[in-house]
Amino acid sequence: MSTKAFRVGIIGAGGISHLHAKHYKSIDGVEIVAAADVSEKSLAKFKDAFSGTKTFTDYKDMLKSGPEMDAVSVCTPNGLHAENSIAASNAGLHVLCEKPMAMSAKDGQAMISAAKKAKKELIVAFQYRFQANSQMIRKQVEAGVFGKIMYARAQALRRRGIPNWGVFGRKELQGGGPMIDIGVHILEVTHYMMGSPRPVAATGNTWTWFGNKKSDVASVWPNWDHKTYNVEDMAVGMIRFENGAMLTIEASFVAHIEKDIWNTTLFGEKAGCNWDGNQIYKDDAGYMMNSTASYVGNWDHFQEKIKHFVSVCKGERKNECPAEHGLMVQKMLDGVYASAEAGKEVEIE
């Protein structure tokens, strides 16, 4: 096995990049060698946290004349994912791109095409499929415990949680609000646990009634920029799959509910489950039985995501998060937003 260091660059040195770099640094033989961001303040913070990093205010300069690299993490706002990822692939680098994959499925497909042409890996940074209970449920589905999965309900609901940092409230940079920001995570892990069926149609709606106004209860969750906020507060969608299964997705930055909800429920012919509680429900010997896994594993799923990427790039592990899965998730997101705009169900190609 080669002892040469695996050298990583970061495009976008904001908050999420620090998590990427932290977990890269925890892996033997991995070095953070470069970071690029238009903000010199962000670059300074990154360099303070990860000394020895060479910094660039233009990511193109980093790719062209920066230190030798094997891979990059793309940690920029959603609207730059495709541009950054394609440029990195064209530069002959492996790419780990933060979620969502892009602003559209068309851009996502262009990212895949660039990576294939370069014969390099492209992985979308979905960490929840690597969570211990996700792995447990997926293995139970694969073993036939659930039988045919008929329906899933995925929920990423905040009672009050409008992002008060970054550009999450600006549609032109993010593509949307809670559906594309936090809903994407619960949608992806649910789709994964179902077995990644092909989506064929979507229906959905979005509503904005709170985030674009000054709030009387801002002390509960203050300081978001309501003047530039032009994304939804809440979105819901239903996806129909080629195999006949359906999935409902609910996502909110704001909702009048008792408490935040982050959960998925699967409904199968033979069994169902509650993702959050590691519980499986089925009939056995004439009784309705509830079972809870006593131990599902104990690891940091974000770290596992980073370890997986490095191992795949080094040829040490099969890719368990192919970019084609990210593209299907992007098509579902596109479908929900397109349906909301059209006021009717839309087909997913």
Rosetta blueprint (number, residue, H / E / L):
1 M L
2 S L
3 T L
4 K L
5 A L
6 F E
7 R E
8 V E
9 G E
10 I E
11 I E
12 G L
13 A L
14 G L
15 G H
16 I H
17 S H
18 H H
19 L H
20 H H
21 A H
22 K H
23 H H
24 Y H
25 K H
26 S L
27 I L
28 D L
29 G L
30 V E
31 E E
32 I E
33 V E
34 A E
35 A E
36 A E
37 D L
38 V L
39 S L
40 E H
41 K H
42 S H
43 L H
44 A H
45 K H
46 F H
47 K H
48 D H
49 A H
50 F L
51 S L
52 G L
53 T L
54 K E
55 T E
56 F E
57 T L
58 D L
59 Y H
60 K H
61 D H
62 M H
63 L H
64 K H
65 S H
66 G L
67 P L
68 E L
69 M L
70 D L
71 A E
72 V E
73 S E
74 V E
75 C L
76 T L
77 P L
78 N H
79 G H
80 L H
81 H H
82 A H
83 E H
84 N H
85 S H
86 I H
87 A H
88 A H
89 S H
90 N H
91 A L
92 G L
93 L L
94 H E
95 V E
96 L E
97 C E
98 E E
99 K L
100 P L
101 M L
102 A L
103 M L
104 S L
105 A H
106 K H
107 D H
108 G H
109 Q H
110 A H
111 M H
112 I H
113 S H
114 A H
115 A H
116 K H
117 K H
118 A H
119 K L
120 K L
121 E L
122 L E
123 I E
124 V E
125 A E
126 F L
127 Q L
128 Y H
129 R H
130 F H
131 Q L
132 A H
133 N H
134 S H
135 Q H
136 M H
137 I H
138 R H
139 K H
140 Q H
141 V H
142 E H
143 A L
144 G L
145 V L
146 F L
147 G L
148 K L
149 I E
150 M E
151 Y E
152 A E
153 R E
154 A E
155 Q E
156 A E
157 L E
158 R L
159 R L
160 R E
161 G L
162 I L
163 P L
164 N L
165 W L
166 G L
167 V L
168 F L
169 G L
170 R L
171 K H
172 E H
173 L H
174 Q H
175 G L
176 G L
177 G L
178 P H
179 M H
180 I H
181 D H
182 I H
183 G H
184 V H
185 H H
186 I H
187 L H
188 E H
189 V H
190 T H
191 H H
192 Y H
193 M H
194 M H
195 G L
196 S L
197 P L
198 R L
199 P E
200 V E
201 A E
202 A E
203 T E
204 G E
205 N E
206 T E
207 W E
208 T L
209 W L
210 F L
211 G L
212 N L
213 K L
214 K L
215 S L
216 D L
217 V L
218 A L
219 S L
220 V L
221 W L
222 P L
223 N L
224 W L
225 D L
226 H L
227 K L
228 T L
229 Y L
230 N L
231 V L
232 E L
233 D L
234 M E
235 A E
236 V E
237 G E
238 M E
239 I E
240 R E
241 F E
242 E L
243 N L
244 G L
245 A L
246 M E
247 L E
248 T E
249 I E
250 E E
251 A E
252 S E
253 F L
254 V E
255 A L
256 H L
257 I L
258 E L
259 K L
260 D L
261 I E
262 W E
263 N E
264 T E
265 T E
266 L E
267 F E
268 G E
269 E L
270 K L
271 A E
272 G E
273 C E
274 N E
275 W H
276 D H
277 G H
278 N L
279 Q E
280 I E
281 Y E
282 K E
283 D E
284 D E
285 A L
286 G L
287 Y E
288 M E
289 M E
290 N E
291 S E
292 T E
293 A L
294 S L
295 Y L
296 V L
297 G L
298 N L
299 W L
300 D L
301 H H
302 F H
303 Q H
304 E H
305 K H
306 I H
307 K H
308 H H
309 F H
310 V H
311 S H
312 V H
313 C H
314 K L
315 G L
316 E L
317 R L
318 K L
319 N L
320 E L
321 C L
322 P E
323 A H
324 E H
325 H H
326 G H
327 L H
328 M H
329 V H
330 Q H
331 K H
332 M H
333 L H
334 D H
335 G H
336 V H
337 Y H
338 A H
339 S H
340 A H
341 E H
342 A H
343 G L
344 K L
345 E L
346 V E
347 E E
348 I L
349 E L
